Each structure stands twice: as C-alpha cells, then as structure tokens.
C-alpha cells in the first residue's frame, strides 16, 4: 500500500483565516465594528506564552481588536474573577479566553463558568457544552480543536461523513467528548475509547475515522490503523530529542506517524496538522460571537 496523503493543516487553516479576514472586513465596513478578543494569561508558563502570542498575532492579522491581559502567577483568584466580570460587561469585547492551565490556587472551573456563554470562544462553558451535546451546535460556541478537526475531515473526505465508523481515543471535555458529539451530528457511528478500553487495538482497527486525543506519545501504533482510514492526530507531546542537541525536545503526536502513514489513507502530521486549525477556529468563534451580540444574521457555517 502507498503512503497516506498528508493532511496539510497549515494550508487549510490559512484558507479559513482568509475567509474570516474577509468576513471581518465586511463587518467593519457595514457596522464599523471590529470583533474584540480578550485573552487572559495568568503566570509565565512557557507553552502558554507561545499560544497567547500566536493567538494575538492571528487576531490582529484577521482584523480583530486583540486585547491581552497578563497577570502575575500570584494574582489572587478574586482578582482574576473580577477581570473576567469586567470583560463580560465590556461591549467592545466579544470573545473571552482564559488561557489554561491556571495556577493551582485558582479554581479553573469557577473562572470558566463565570465567562458569559455568548463570549465563551473556547466553548468550555456548561451552556455551550449542553447546546452542542443536545444537537444545537448552531446556537453554541464549539470547542476549537474538535471544530478544526471536523473541518480537516470534511476537506479530506467531503461534506458528507454519514455512515462512517469513527473512533475517538480520549474522553476529555476539551476534545474527546465534543468531538464525539460533532461526529454523531454528522451521522457517523461513534465509539469513544480511552486508555482503559479493552482490546483497544481491535477497536481502533474497525474505524474508518480515527481521532487520537489521549495525550500519550505514539500510543496508537501503525498496525492499529485500518487500511485506508483517515487519522486525525490531536496529540501534542514534547519528548527528548538528543539527536537535535543536549536538552532539546521535539513534538510528536499520539499516533506513531512513521508506522501509521503506511496504513492510513490520510493522516495529519504533528506539528502542522490540527494545531493551526485550533487557532483558526478560535477566530471563527470570535467572529460568530461578535455577530450574535450585534444581533446580525448568521453567516454560512465554516463546518
């Protein structure tokens, strides 16, 4: 069997960003409004700083008003909650994102629940989770990574995924569960598996679509993949790479890529697959949130 088609997440994300930029320009021309995205970063986690910097750069490139609040790691929980409440009440802020993880003394759940659902561009608020789970995704803000994964699937397989046998490996609230909900709404037959699933290799081998989001480097081996299956690897794992130099790391996914590429029909690489789509869909959510808050009609969905 020939090697799998490599799904270029960077290229797809660029096309999504171009569409968002065009729609944002139209909103500015018609209403004089720029979508406002406020990002709150508490502490100095290096990975979080990179993510926030990328989000800030992308928001500005899309024509958004990007607002960044950087707080010391020792900031009291009450101060973080007060900031979120201020952003909730600011009409120029259409989307609020609190970068995770937060310092241990701050209750993440309390902070995320305080964000107004209509400004929750991460899609983590229980109201948005409930709307997605009950099939009302047109009224929800959908978590960005699952939304981006669905866009990649549709760009690869076409708009109709009906009847596909999909296995989601991972049951997190951020990726696994919402991904399963999205695939169910596409009329896939969905299995949610995880690290404790019995006979996991055989479960994965039955899948036409595999979404790997378990957070374990190269856990899913190549011979687990059904010939011709489409593989979306959500995992981002840093592992030592002594061949690159002392103390160096490299990013790898949850799928053993070099093995899986010999079995799959199409597969996302790590990096360069799902990652760019996550930020692109954050911009899409912010634009959607802005239009809803302005009482404007919905545009053609991106997925």
N, C-alpha and C positions, 0 to 999 in steps of 0.2 A: 504494500500500500504506500502511496506517495505521502509525503509530509503534509500536515494540515495547513490550511490557509491561516495566516496570522492576522488576527483582527486588530486593525490599527486604531486604538483608542484615541491617540493624539489627533489623527485626521478627522475622526468623527466628532470629537469634542470641538475642534476648530470650526467645523461646519455648524454645529449647534450654537457656538458663541457668535458666529457671524449672523445667524438668524436672530439671536437675542439682541445683538447690537442694532440690527435693522429695526426691530420692533421697539426698542428703547428710543431710538431716534424719532420714530413715528409718534411715540407718546410725548416726547419733548416738543415736537412741532405742533401737535394737536392740543396739548394740555399745559405745556410749559412746565412739566414735571419730570424730574429725574428719579428713577427708583432709588430709594435710600437703603443701604445695607449697613447695619451696625454690628461690628464684631467685638466681642469682649474676650480679652485674653488675661487670665489671672496666673501670674507666675512666669517662670522662664524655661519651661520645658522646650528643649531644642527643636523637637519634631513639631510641636505646636506652633512655635515661632515661624517655622518654614511654611506650614499650612496657612497660617494667617497672612503671611507676606504674599503668598500665591493668590489667596482669595482677594486681598486688597488690590493687587495688580490687575487681576482679571476683572474685578468690578469696575475699575477705572477704565479699562480698555473697552468694556461694554457700554460706557457712557453713564454709569451709575454714580451716585453720590456715595462714596465709601467712607465710613466713619469707624475709626479704630479706638477702642478704649483698652489701654494696657495698665493692669493693676499689679501691685506688688503681691508676691506669694502669700504674705502675711495679712493681706486685706481681710478684715472680718466678714463673715457671711452676711451680716446685716447690711454692710456697705454694697456688696455685690447685688443683693436683692433690691436695695434702693436704686441702684443704677438701672437694673432691668425695668423697674417700675417707671423710672423717668423715660426710658426709651419706649416703653409701652404707650406712654402718653404724648409722645412727640410725633405729630402728624407728618413730619419730613422723613421719619424712619418707617420704612415699610417692611423691613425684614430684620430680625434679631437673631444672632448666632452667638451662643456662649461656647467657646472652644473647650472641648474636653480632652484630657481629664482635668478636673479641678483639684486644688489642694485638698488633702484629706479632711481638713476641718470644715469644709463646705459641703453641704448636702446637695449633690448633683440633682437628685430628683426634685427637691424643693425649688431649686433655681429654674429647672426646665419647665416645671408645672406653672411657674409664675408668668412665663412668657405668654402673651396673648396668642391663642391658636392661629389667628389670622396673620400674625407676624412670625410664626414659628417656622422659618425657612429650612430648618433641619428636619422637620416633620416628626419630631420626637414627642410632642405634647399628646397626652392621652386622647384628646378630642380628635386630633389628626389621625392617630393610630386607629381609633374606633371607626372613623369615616372610611379609612382605607380597608379595614377588615370587613366591614359590612357592605363593601362594594360601591361606596360612594366616593371613589377617588377623584371624580370631577369637582368635588367640593372640599377635598383635603389638600394639604401640602404633603407630598410624598417624600420619604427619606431619599436623599440624593444618590447614594450609592446603588440601591436597588433600582431607582428610576434610570440611572445611567446604564446599568446592566441590561435593563429591558430595551433601551434604545439600541445598544450594541447587538442584542439578539435579533431585533427586528431589521436592523441594517444588514444582518448576515443571512437571516432565514426568510425575510419578507414579513409583511404586516400581520399575516395570519399564522399564529402558533397553535391553533386549535388541534387537539388530539395528541400533541407531543407529550411524551413521558418525561417529566422533569424531576430531577433530584437536587434538592438544596441541601448541601452539607454544612450545617451550622444553624443554630436556633436563636441567635441574638436578636434583641429588639431593634438593633440598628440595621442589620442586613438580613439575617435568615428569615425571620417571621414576615417582615414586609415584602421580601422577595417572593415568598410563597404566596402571599395574598395577591400580588400582581400577576403571577403566573396562573393562579386559579381564575382570575378575571379574564385571562387570555384563553380560557378553556383548555389549559393543559391539565394533565393528570399529575398531581404533585405529591412527592414524598419529601418530608423534612427528616433528614438523617443527621447524625451527630457522632461524636467520638465514642459514644457508648452503644451505638446501633449494632445489633448482632449481624454478623455476616456482611459488614459494610461494603467490602469489595464487590460482592454479588449484587447488592442493592444499587451501587453506582453503575455496574455493568449493564443494568437494564435501562439506563437513561439515554434518551435522545438529546437531552439538555442537562448539563451538569453545572451547577453554580457552587463553587467552593468558597466557603466563608467560615472556616473553622478555626483559623488563627494558628495553625501548626505547619511549620515549613515542610513542603513536599510530602505531606501526609498522603495525598492521593497519587497513587503510582500509575504509570502509563498503562499497565495491563488491566487496570480497573476500568478503562475507558472503552466503551462500545465503539467498534469501528464506524467512523463517520459522524460520531456525536459532536455536538457543539459545546465547548468548555469555556465558561466564564470564571476566571480566577480572581477572586476579590482579595485574596491574602496579600498582605504586605509585611514581610518578615525580614528583619535585619539579622544576618548571620556573619560570623567572622570570615574574612577573605584574606588569609595570609599571603596568597599569591599576588595580591594588589599592594602589599606592603604591611609592615608591622602596625597592628591596631586598626587596620582597615576593615570595612564591612561591605557587604553587597545586599541588595534587595532580591528576595525570591518570593514566590507565591506559595499557596497551599498545595499546588499541583506540581509534580515532578515534570517540569516542562519538556526537557530533552527526551523523556520517555513518552509523554502523552502526545507530543507532536507527531509521533509515528503511528498513532491510532486515531486521533480525532479528525473530524472533517474541518473544523475551525476552532481556534483557541486564542485567548487573549494572553499577551505576554505580561510579565512583571519585571520592571516597570513598563509603562507605555500602553496599558490596557484600560482597566477600569478607573484607575486613579484620575486621569484627566477628565473623565466623564463626571466624576463626583463634583468637581468644582463647576463644570459647565451647568450641571443640573441645579446647583445652588443658585446660580444666576437666573436660571429659568424660574425657579420658585420665587425669587425676589421680584422678578417682573410680574409674575402671576399675582403675588400678594399685593403689589402696588395697584394693579388694575382693579382688583376686587375692592380694595379700600377706597378707590376713587369712584366705585360704582359703575365701572366700564364693562362692556360685554367681554366674555371670554374669547380669546383668540384660538386658532386651530391648535390642538394639543401637539406637543413635540413627541409624545409617545402614547 
